[in-house]
Amino acid sequence: MTVEAARTLRDEDLTGLAELAAQLRVDAIRCTTMAGSGHPTSSLSAADLLAVLVARHLRYDWSYPGNPGNDHLILSKGHASPLLYAVFRATGAISEQELLETYRRSGSRLQGHPTPVLPWVDVATGSLGQGLPVGVGVALAARYLDRSPAHVWVLCGDSETAEGSVWEALDKAGHYGLDNLTTIVDVNRFGQRGPTELEWDLDTYRRRVEAFGCRAILVDGHDPAAIDEAYGQAREAGGPTVVLARTVKGKGVPEVENDPAWHGKPFDPELAERAVRALGGSRRTIRVAGPRPPAAPRATAPQTGQPELPRYTRGAAVATRDAYGDALRALGAARPDVVALDGEVSDSTRAERFAAAYPDRFFQMFIAEQQLVAAAVGMAVRGYRPFAATFAAFWSRAYDFIRMAGVSRADIALVGSHAGVEIGPDGPSQMGLEDIAALRAVPGSTVLCPADAVSCAALVAQLPDLPGVTYLRTTRGAYPVLYDDGEPFPIGGSRVVRDGGDVALLGTGVTVHLCLAAADELTREGIDARVVDVYSIKPVDRQRLVEAVRDTGGRLVVVEDHYPQGGLGSAVLETLADLGQPARVQHLAVRGLPGSGTPTQQFDRAGIGVSAIVSAARRLA
């Protein structure tokens, strides 16, 4: 049987949609029972919602997932993956065998929660409250950058509306008037442990949605005609729409309907057999061919050139945040796929320089760091290379989004300014002292911390071509330019700024300058100190570290403006752990809670100032 999209629903259309929804329910039950795990009841409640969407409203070419005209379907309630995979089977994207025999198995692409290992999945979901914020980013790119007719559909669970990120997303959707975004909330009134906060109080949901500038449509989530009408209105709406669908958890299986005890529990074979019978039994395969997207050319890589990077005079005092702003603006001229996002601090991060030059490619997320990361991920889905910047400390507020960006294999660049005690009198609430550790832990990430303007600009120019999540740490204060324009700074490299054989001082960012000052003092004492600029913390330059151990007899001083856990010191020690020859390492890091003071006072109090470096080197040499 084939269910085709039509302009009006006839009796046979309603019958076809009911049959399709029943097949989706049966497949969700079968695959979870065979896997022995999963969320069948959460899938059953939303089956009608997806059946109507895929059959009649989702414009998608299943043979060409990369079609730029395709709509986007994001399953924010990622635990309902059995339902999504059942949809994929109904479209012919995957086989029945793959669904039933590989779901949740080792090595399968049908994982417990969806990931982009499947070409029809844009982003990884399952950490609740993230699908809609990412959908906002996709919709922003489709509407404002691509001028595409593509529509973004996000299926959320009612439990996840307790997440503040959902309301950050609706706020930005309303602010930007995203008429190409429809949120579908499966209001089945039960979460993992019992009733949700609002249960079936759809009127309260409606008032909240409308307060954020979005249109709310209330429907019976098991009435295909009502659902169809709601989706039709949503596509034609003049702004973002939220379809609030009242549903029943476990719908279609009387033994488990509306029973919270069945959350996250697969049916045993006997119950599964009874459930399938209650749904009308296993039917011959229904194939769904929904509406096709409008004709669009195959996606091609944008024409890019080499940026004309800013030039700096050796010895001039320049903050690396200034170099970031200058280089990003230059990158914008050479790369039309580069976009910038801000968390209402662009005057501090210097992203405002890109905004002034390319306002059509700059997006303000205000003080909403979770949405800032999610919007970047969504824009990457549409093929853009986003740069998102805020204070280094504030990325911690969005860490789960950064973590999930790594799971999604999203190619995004994050920039953190005002890092460490170097910022001076603002105090510890503004000091990023955990950021390197956090970003190093993200799978597939790159972590960079340049010491001067030339190296910063050179690294920024490479970021659009790096895979995964990249983090660039910049300084608030101005420090001398150490290198000549045009010098290379490969990812995974480092630079010997000053040679010496008695001890090696390893710094990153601002501490490179502290190490240089300490080396001058050590020279007066007859100690020959090598200074290494470890601008690439992940990946770190193992060869350079091994050379430093060999040439200095293993005497290393690691200095970082960061807490000791997980930063540069950890990267160095992890890299040298399997080295045959011993290394004696003095690790200087911020070990107490800072207060206010000048940068120099802060360095000294934290034990990473020039005198502390000199003392550590003396102890070794």
C-alpha positions as CSV (number, residue, x, y, z in Angstrom):
1,M,0.0,0.0,0.0
2,T,1.2,3.5,-0.7
3,V,0.0,6.6,1.2
4,E,0.2,9.7,-1.0
5,A,-0.1,13.3,0.0
6,A,-3.3,14.9,-1.1
7,R,-4.8,18.4,-0.6
8,T,-7.9,17.2,1.2
9,L,-8.5,14.1,3.4
10,R,-10.9,11.5,2.1
11,D,-12.2,8.5,4.0
12,E,-9.6,6.3,2.3
13,D,-6.9,8.8,3.3
14,L,-8.0,8.5,6.9
15,T,-8.0,4.8,6.7
16,G,-4.5,4.8,5.2
17,L,-3.1,7.1,7.9
18,A,-4.6,4.9,10.6
19,E,-3.0,1.8,9.0
20,L,0.3,3.6,8.7
21,A,0.2,4.7,12.4
22,A,-0.7,1.1,13.4
23,Q,2.3,-0.2,11.4
24,L,4.6,2.3,13.1
25,R,3.3,1.1,16.5
26,V,3.7,-2.5,15.6
27,D,7.3,-2.0,14.4
28,A,8.2,0.0,17.5
29,I,7.0,-2.9,19.7
30,R,8.7,-5.5,17.6
31,C,12.1,-3.9,17.5
32,T,12.2,-3.1,21.2
33,T,11.0,-6.6,22.2
34,M,13.7,-8.2,20.1
35,A,16.3,-5.8,21.5
36,G,15.1,-6.3,25.0
37,S,15.3,-2.6,25.7
38,G,13.9,0.7,24.5
39,H,10.9,2.9,24.8
40,P,7.8,1.5,23.1
41,T,5.1,3.4,25.0
42,S,6.7,6.8,24.3
43,S,6.7,5.8,20.6
44,L,3.1,4.7,20.6
45,S,1.8,8.0,21.9
46,A,3.3,9.9,18.9
47,A,2.7,7.5,16.1
48,D,-0.3,9.3,14.7
49,L,1.6,12.6,14.8
50,L,4.5,11.2,12.7
51,A,2.2,9.2,10.4
52,V,0.3,12.3,9.3
53,L,3.5,14.4,9.1
54,V,5.5,11.9,6.9
55,A,2.6,11.0,4.7
56,R,1.2,14.4,4.0
57,H,3.5,17.3,5.1
58,L,7.2,16.4,5.3
59,R,8.7,17.4,1.9
60,Y,11.6,15.0,1.7
61,D,13.5,13.1,-0.9
62,W,14.5,9.9,1.0
63,S,16.9,8.9,-1.8
64,Y,18.8,12.2,-1.5
65,P,19.1,13.2,2.2
66,G,21.5,16.0,1.2
67,N,18.9,17.8,-1.0
68,P,19.0,21.4,0.1
69,G,15.2,21.7,-0.5
70,N,14.4,18.9,1.9
71,D,12.4,19.7,5.1
72,H,14.1,18.7,8.3
73,L,12.6,16.3,10.9
74,I,14.3,16.5,14.3
75,L,13.2,14.0,17.0
76,S,13.9,15.9,20.2
77,K,12.4,13.2,22.3
78,G,15.2,10.9,21.1
79,H,14.2,8.0,23.4
80,A,11.3,7.5,21.0
81,S,13.8,6.3,18.4
82,P,11.8,3.1,17.7
83,L,9.1,5.3,16.2
84,L,11.6,7.2,14.1
85,Y,13.2,4.0,12.8
86,A,9.8,2.6,12.1
87,V,9.2,5.7,9.9
88,F,12.5,5.1,8.1
89,R,11.3,1.5,7.4
90,A,8.0,2.8,6.1
91,T,9.8,5.1,3.7
92,G,12.1,2.4,2.4
93,A,15.2,4.0,3.9
94,I,16.0,1.0,6.0
95,S,14.9,-2.6,5.8
96,E,12.7,-4.6,8.1
97,Q,15.6,-6.9,8.8
98,E,17.8,-4.0,9.9
99,L,15.1,-2.6,12.1
100,L,14.3,-5.9,13.9
101,E,17.7,-7.5,14.0
102,T,20.1,-4.6,14.7
103,Y,18.2,-2.1,16.8
104,R,20.3,-1.2,19.9
105,R,22.8,-4.0,19.0
106,S,26.6,-3.5,19.1
107,G,27.9,-1.9,15.9
108,S,24.4,-1.0,14.7
109,R,23.6,2.4,13.2
110,L,20.2,2.1,14.8
111,Q,21.4,3.2,18.2
112,G,19.2,3.7,21.3
113,H,19.0,7.4,20.5
114,P,19.4,8.8,17.0
115,T,22.7,10.0,15.7
116,P,23.9,11.3,12.3
117,V,25.5,8.0,11.5
118,L,22.1,7.7,9.7
119,P,22.0,10.1,6.8
120,W,18.4,11.1,7.5
121,V,19.3,12.2,11.1
122,D,20.6,15.8,11.3
123,V,21.8,15.8,14.9
124,A,22.1,13.5,17.9
125,T,19.2,13.7,20.3
126,G,18.3,12.1,23.6
127,S,19.6,14.7,26.0
128,L,16.2,16.3,26.4
129,G,15.6,19.9,25.6
130,Q,18.1,20.1,22.7
131,G,16.2,19.2,19.5
132,L,14.2,22.4,19.4
133,P,17.1,24.8,20.0
134,V,19.0,23.1,17.2
135,G,15.9,23.3,15.1
136,V,16.0,27.1,15.6
137,G,19.5,27.2,14.2
138,V,18.5,25.1,11.2
139,A,15.5,27.3,10.6
140,L,17.6,30.5,10.9
141,A,20.0,29.2,8.2
142,A,17.2,28.0,5.9
143,R,15.3,31.3,6.1
144,Y,17.9,34.0,6.4
145,L,20.9,32.5,4.7
146,D,19.6,30.1,2.1
147,R,16.2,31.7,1.4
148,S,15.0,28.1,1.2
149,P,11.4,26.8,1.3
150,A,12.6,24.1,3.6
151,H,10.5,23.7,6.8
152,V,11.8,22.5,10.1
153,W,9.6,20.1,12.1
154,V,10.6,19.2,15.7
155,L,8.9,16.5,17.7
156,C,9.3,17.2,21.5
157,G,8.1,15.3,24.5
158,D,6.1,17.2,27.2
159,S,8.6,16.3,29.9
160,E,11.4,18.2,28.2
161,T,9.4,21.4,28.3
162,A,10.6,21.7,31.8
163,E,14.0,22.5,30.4
164,G,14.8,26.2,30.1
165,S,16.5,25.6,26.8
166,V,13.1,24.9,25.2
167,W,11.9,28.3,26.2
168,E,15.2,29.9,25.1
169,A,14.5,28.4,21.7
170,L,10.9,29.5,21.5
171,D,12.0,33.0,22.5
172,K,14.5,33.2,19.7
173,A,12.0,31.6,17.3
174,G,9.6,34.4,18.1
175,H,12.2,37.1,18.0
176,Y,13.4,36.0,14.5
177,G,9.8,35.3,13.2
178,L,10.7,31.8,12.2
179,D,7.6,30.9,10.1
180,N,9.5,27.9,8.8
181,L,9.6,26.2,12.2
182,T,6.9,24.0,13.7
183,T,7.3,22.4,17.1
184,I,5.1,19.4,17.8
185,V,4.7,18.6,21.5
186,D,3.6,15.1,22.4
187,V,1.6,15.8,25.6
188,N,1.1,12.3,26.9
189,R,1.3,13.6,30.5
190,F,3.7,11.0,31.8
191,G,7.5,11.3,32.2
192,Q,9.9,8.7,33.6
193,R,8.6,8.7,37.2
194,G,5.0,9.7,36.9
195,P,2.9,12.7,35.8
196,T,4.6,15.7,34.2
197,E,4.4,19.2,35.7
198,L,1.4,20.3,33.7
199,E,-0.1,16.8,32.8
200,W,-2.8,17.5,30.2
201,D,-3.2,21.2,31.0
202,L,-2.9,22.3,27.4
203,D,-4.3,25.8,28.1
204,T,-1.3,26.6,30.3
205,Y,1.0,25.2,27.7
206,R,-0.8,27.5,25.2
207,R,-0.4,30.6,27.3
208,R,3.3,29.9,27.8
209,V,3.9,29.4,24.1
210,E,2.1,32.5,23.1
211,A,4.0,34.5,25.7
212,F,7.2,33.8,23.7
213,G,5.7,35.1,20.4
214,C,4.7,31.7,18.9
215,R,1.3,30.5,17.7
216,A,-0.2,27.6,19.6
217,I,-2.6,25.0,18.0
218,L,-4.3,22.5,20.3
219,V,-5.3,19.2,18.9
220,D,-6.2,15.6,19.7
221,G,-3.0,13.9,18.9
222,H,-4.8,10.7,17.8
223,D,-7.2,12.4,15.3
224,P,-5.5,12.3,11.9
225,A,-7.9,14.9,10.4
226,A,-7.2,17.4,13.3
227,I,-3.5,16.8,13.0
228,D,-3.5,17.3,9.3
229,E,-5.3,20.6,9.6
230,A,-2.9,21.8,12.3
231,Y,0.1,21.0,10.1
232,G,-1.4,22.7,7.2
233,Q,-2.0,25.8,9.2
234,A,1.6,25.7,10.6
235,R,3.2,25.7,7.2
236,E,1.2,28.7,6.1
237,A,1.6,30.6,9.4
238,G,3.3,34.0,9.6
239,G,5.5,32.9,12.5
240,P,6.7,29.9,14.5
241,T,4.0,27.5,15.4
242,V,3.7,25.0,18.3
243,V,1.2,22.1,17.9
244,L,0.2,21.0,21.3
245,A,-1.1,17.4,20.9
246,R,-3.0,15.7,23.7
247,T,-2.0,12.0,23.5
248,V,-2.1,8.8,25.5
249,K,1.1,7.0,26.4
250,G,1.0,3.5,25.1
251,K,-1.9,4.3,22.8
252,G,-3.3,1.3,21.0
253,V,-2.3,-1.3,23.6
254,P,-5.0,-1.5,26.3
255,E,-2.8,-3.3,28.7
256,V,-0.3,-0.4,29.0
257,E,-2.3,2.6,27.9
258,N,-2.0,5.6,30.2
259,D,0.1,3.6,32.7
260,P,3.4,5.3,33.8
261,A,4.9,2.1,35.0
262,W,5.7,1.1,31.4
263,H,8.1,4.0,30.7
264,G,11.3,2.7,29.1
265,K,10.3,-0.9,29.4
266,P,10.1,-3.2,26.4
267,F,7.3,-5.8,26.2
268,D,8.1,-9.4,26.8
269,P,7.3,-11.7,23.8
270,E,3.9,-12.7,25.1
271,L,2.8,-9.1,25.8
272,A,4.2,-8.0,22.5
273,E,2.2,-10.7,20.7
274,R,-1.0,-9.5,22.4
275,A,-0.2,-5.9,21.7
276,V,0.3,-6.6,18.0
277,R,-3.0,-8.4,17.9
278,A,-4.7,-5.4,19.6
279,L,-3.2,-3.2,16.8
280,G,-4.7,-5.3,14.1
281,G,-1.8,-7.7,13.7
282,S,1.3,-7.6,11.5
283,R,0.2,-6.2,8.2
284,R,1.9,-6.3,4.8
285,T,4.4,-3.5,4.5
286,I,2.9,-0.1,4.0
287,R,5.2,2.1,2.0
288,V,4.8,5.9,2.5
289,A,5.6,8.3,-0.3
290,G,5.1,11.8,1.1
291,P,5.3,15.1,-0.8
292,R,8.5,15.8,-2.6
293,P,10.6,18.9,-2.0
294,P,10.7,21.6,-4.6
295,A,13.3,21.2,-7.2
296,A,16.7,22.4,-5.9
297,P,20.2,22.0,-7.3
298,R,22.5,19.5,-5.7
299,A,24.4,21.0,-2.9
300,T,27.9,22.2,-3.8
301,A,30.7,23.5,-1.7
302,P,30.8,27.3,-1.6
303,Q,33.6,29.0,-3.6
304,T,36.2,29.9,-1.0
305,G,39.5,31.7,-1.1
306,Q,42.4,32.4,1.2
307,P,41.7,35.2,3.7
308,E,43.9,38.2,3.7
309,L,44.8,38.1,7.3
310,P,45.5,41.1,9.4
311,R,49.2,42.1,9.9
312,Y,50.9,43.0,13.1
313,T,54.2,44.4,14.1
314,R,56.5,42.2,16.2
315,G,56.7,43.6,19.7
316,A,53.4,45.6,19.5
317,A,50.9,44.9,22.3
318,V,47.8,43.3,20.9
319,A,45.1,41.2,22.6
320,T,44.4,37.9,21.0
321,R,40.7,38.7,21.2
322,D,41.4,41.7,18.9
323,A,43.2,39.4,16.6
324,Y,40.3,37.0,16.6
325,G,37.9,39.8,15.6
326,D,40.2,41.0,12.8
327,A,40.8,37.5,11.5
328,L,37.1,36.6,11.6
329,R,36.3,39.6,9.6
330,A,39.0,38.7,7.0
331,L,37.7,35.2,6.9
332,G,34.2,36.4,6.2
333,A,35.5,38.1,3.0
334,A,37.0,34.9,1.7
335,R,34.5,32.3,3.0
336,P,30.8,33.0,2.3
337,D,30.0,29.9,4.4
338,V,31.4,31.5,7.6
339,V,28.7,32.8,10.0
340,A,29.1,34.3,13.4
341,L,26.9,34.1,16.5
342,D,27.1,36.0,19.8
343,G,25.9,35.8,23.4
344,E,25.5,39.6,23.8
345,V,29.2,40.1,24.4
346,S,30.4,40.9,20.8
347,D,32.0,44.1,22.0
348,S,34.2,42.1,24.3
349,T,34.9,39.1,22.2
350,R,35.4,41.4,19.2
351,A,32.9,39.5,17.1
352,E,31.3,42.9,16.5
353,R,33.9,43.4,13.8
354,F,32.4,40.6,11.7
355,A,28.9,41.9,12.5
356,A,29.7,45.3,11.2
357,A,31.1,43.9,7.9
358,Y,28.6,41.1,7.3
359,P,25.4,41.8,9.3
360,D,23.4,39.3,7.2
361,R,25.7,36.5,8.5
362,F,25.7,37.6,12.1
363,F,23.1,36.3,14.6
364,Q,22.5,37.6,18.1
365,M,21.4,35.0,20.6
366,F,21.6,37.4,23.5
367,I,22.4,35.9,27.0
368,A,21.3,32.4,26.1
369,E,24.4,30.2,25.9
370,Q,22.6,27.0,25.3
371,Q,20.8,28.4,22.3
372,L,24.1,29.9,21.2
373,V,25.6,26.5,20.8
374,A,22.5,24.9,19.5
375,A,22.0,27.6,16.8
376,A,25.6,27.0,15.7
377,V,25.0,23.3,15.4
378,G,21.8,23.9,13.5
379,M,23.6,26.2,11.0
380,A,26.3,23.5,10.6
381,V,23.5,21.1,9.5
382,R,22.8,23.4,6.6
383,G,26.5,23.4,5.6
384,Y,27.7,26.6,7.2
385,R,30.8,27.1,9.3
386,P,29.7,28.8,12.5
387,F,31.8,30.7,14.9
388,A,30.2,31.3,18.3
389,A,31.8,33.5,21.0
390,T,31.2,34.4,24.6
391,F,33.3,34.6,27.8
392,A,35.2,31.4,28.5
393,A,33.4,31.0,31.8
394,F,30.0,31.1,30.3
395,W,30.5,28.1,28.0
396,S,30.0,26.0,31.2
397,R,26.3,27.0,31.1
398,A,26.0,25.2,27.7
399,Y,28.3,22.3,28.4
400,D,25.7,19.6,27.7
401,F,25.0,21.2,24.3
402,I,28.7,21.2,23.5
403,R,29.0,17.6,24.6
404,M,26.1,16.6,22.3
405,A,27.6,18.7,19.5
406,G,30.5,16.3,19.7
407,V,28.1,13.3,19.6
408,S,26.5,14.9,16.5
409,R,29.9,15.4,14.9
410,A,29.0,19.0,14.3
411,D,31.7,21.2,12.8
412,I,31.6,24.3,14.9
413,A,34.1,26.8,16.3
414,L,33.6,28.1,19.9
415,V,35.7,31.1,21.1
416,G,36.1,31.9,24.8
417,S,37.5,35.3,25.8
418,H,38.2,36.7,29.3
419,A,39.8,33.4,30.3
420,G,41.7,32.8,33.6
421,V,42.9,35.1,36.3
422,E,44.4,37.2,33.6
423,I,41.2,39.2,33.4
424,G,42.1,40.9,36.7
425,P,39.6,42.7,38.9
426,D,36.4,41.2,37.7
427,G,36.8,38.3,40.1
428,P,36.2,34.5,39.9
429,S,32.6,34.6,38.5
430,Q,34.0,35.9,35.2
431,M,37.1,33.8,35.0
432,G,37.1,30.7,32.8
433,L,39.3,28.3,34.7
434,E,37.7,25.0,33.8
435,D,37.2,25.6,30.0
436,I,40.2,23.8,28.7
437,A,39.4,20.6,30.7
438,A,35.8,20.7,29.6
439,L,36.5,21.1,25.9
440,R,39.4,18.6,25.9
441,A,36.9,16.0,27.1
442,V,34.5,16.5,24.1
443,P,35.0,13.6,21.6
444,G,36.8,14.7,18.5
445,S,37.5,18.3,19.8
446,T,40.4,20.6,19.1
447,V,41.6,23.0,21.8
448,L,43.8,26.0,20.9
449,C,45.2,28.8,23.0
450,P,47.4,31.3,21.1
451,A,49.9,33.5,22.8
452,D,50.0,36.4,20.3
453,A,48.0,38.1,17.5
454,V,49.9,36.5,14.6
455,S,49.4,32.9,15.8
456,C,45.8,33.7,16.7
457,A,44.9,35.0,13.3
458,A,46.7,32.0,11.6
459,L,44.7,29.6,13.7
460,V,41.4,31.3,13.1
461,A,42.0,30.9,9.3
462,Q,42.2,27.2,9.7
463,L,39.1,26.7,11.9
464,P,36.5,26.4,9.1
465,D,38.2,23.3,7.7
466,L,38.6,21.5,11.0
467,P,36.2,18.7,11.8
468,G,34.3,18.5,15.1
469,V,34.1,21.0,17.9
470,T,37.0,23.5,18.0
471,Y,37.7,25.7,21.0
472,L,39.9,28.9,20.7
473,R,40.8,30.6,24.0
474,T,41.7,34.3,23.8
475,T,43.1,36.9,26.1
476,R,41.5,40.1,27.4
477,G,44.8,42.0,27.8
478,A,47.2,43.1,25.2
479,Y,50.6,41.3,25.0
480,P,53.6,41.6,22.7
481,V,53.5,40.1,19.2
482,L,56.0,37.2,19.2
483,Y,56.0,36.1,15.6
484,D,56.3,37.5,12.1
485,D,53.3,37.7,9.8
486,G,52.9,34.6,7.7
487,E,54.6,32.2,10.0
488,P,52.9,28.7,10.1
489,F,51.0,27.4,13.0
490,P,49.8,23.9,12.2
491,I,47.1,22.3,14.3
492,G,48.9,19.9,16.7
493,G,52.1,22.0,16.6
494,S,54.0,24.2,19.0
495,R,56.8,26.8,18.8
496,V,60.1,27.1,20.6
497,V,60.1,30.8,21.4
498,R,63.5,30.7,23.2
499,D,66.0,27.8,23.2
500,G,67.8,26.4,26.2
501,G,69.0,23.1,27.6
502,D,68.8,23.3,31.4
503,V,65.0,23.4,31.8
504,A,61.9,23.8,29.6
505,L,59.2,26.2,30.5
506,L,55.9,25.2,28.8
507,G,53.2,27.8,28.5
508,T,50.0,28.5,26.6
509,G,48.4,31.8,25.9
510,V,49.3,34.4,28.5
511,T,51.6,32.2,30.4
512,V,54.0,32.1,27.4
513,H,54.8,35.7,28.2
514,L,55.2,34.9,31.9
515,C,57.6,32.1,30.9
516,L,59.6,34.5,28.7
517,A,60.0,37.0,31.6
518,A,61.0,34.2,33.9
519,A,63.6,32.9,31.3
520,D,65.2,36.4,31.3
521,E,65.6,36.3,35.1
522,L,66.9,32.7,35.0
523,T,69.5,33.7,32.4
524,R,70.9,36.2,34.9
525,E,71.2,33.4,37.4
526,G,73.1,31.2,34.9
527,I,70.1,28.9,34.1
528,D,69.5,28.3,30.4
529,A,65.7,28.0,30.0
530,R,63.8,26.9,26.9
531,V,60.4,28.5,26.4
532,V,57.8,26.5,24.4
533,D,54.5,28.0,23.2
534,V,52.1,25.1,23.4
535,Y,49.4,26.8,21.4
536,S,47.7,23.5,20.4
537,I,46.6,21.8,23.6
538,K,44.5,19.1,21.9
539,P,46.1,17.6,19.9
540,V,49.3,18.4,21.7
541,D,52.7,18.3,20.0
542,R,54.2,15.1,21.4
543,Q,57.4,15.3,19.4
544,R,58.2,18.7,20.8
545,L,57.5,17.5,24.4
546,V,59.7,14.4,23.9
547,E,62.5,16.7,22.6
548,A,62.2,18.9,25.6
549,V,62.5,15.9,27.9
550,R,65.5,14.6,26.0
551,D,67.3,18.0,25.8
552,T,66.8,19.1,29.4
553,G,67.2,15.8,31.2
554,G,63.5,15.7,31.8
555,R,63.2,19.0,33.6
556,L,59.9,20.6,32.7
557,V,57.9,23.5,34.2
558,V,54.3,23.6,32.9
559,V,52.5,26.9,33.5
560,E,48.8,27.5,32.9
561,D,46.2,30.1,33.8
562,H,43.6,27.4,34.5
563,Y,42.8,25.0,37.3
564,P,45.2,22.1,37.5
565,Q,42.7,19.4,36.6
566,G,42.4,18.7,32.9
567,G,44.3,21.6,31.4
568,L,47.7,21.9,29.8
569,G,49.5,20.1,32.6
570,S,47.2,17.1,32.2
571,A,47.7,17.1,28.5
572,V,51.5,17.1,28.9
573,L,51.6,14.4,31.6
574,E,49.1,12.2,29.6
575,T,51.3,12.5,26.5
576,L,54.5,11.6,28.4
577,A,53.0,8.8,30.5
578,D,54.3,6.1,28.2
579,L,57.7,7.7,27.6
580,G,60.6,5.5,28.5
581,Q,62.8,8.1,30.0
582,P,61.7,9.9,33.2
583,A,60.4,13.5,33.3
584,R,60.4,15.7,36.4
585,V,57.5,18.1,36.0
586,Q,56.7,21.1,38.1
587,H,53.0,22.0,37.3
588,L,52.0,25.6,38.1
589,A,48.3,26.2,37.9
590,V,45.6,28.2,39.7
591,R,45.1,26.1,42.8
592,G,43.0,28.5,45.0
593,L,39.8,30.5,44.5
594,P,40.9,33.9,43.0
595,G,39.5,37.3,44.0
596,S,40.0,40.7,42.5
597,G,43.2,42.4,41.7
598,T,45.4,43.5,38.8
599,P,46.5,40.8,36.4
600,T,50.0,40.8,37.8
601,Q,48.7,40.5,41.4
602,Q,46.4,37.7,40.2
603,F,49.3,35.7,38.6
604,D,51.4,36.1,41.8
605,R,48.6,35.1,44.2
606,A,47.7,32.1,42.0
607,G,51.2,30.8,42.0
608,I,51.8,31.2,38.2
609,G,53.6,34.5,38.2
610,V,57.2,35.1,37.1
611,S,58.7,34.6,40.6
612,A,56.8,31.3,40.9
613,I,58.1,30.1,37.6
614,V,61.7,31.1,38.5
615,S,61.5,29.2,41.8
616,A,60.1,26.1,40.1
617,A,62.8,26.2,37.5
618,R,65.5,26.6,40.2
619,R,64.2,23.5,42.0
620,L,64.7,21.5,38.9
621,A,67.9,23.0,37.5
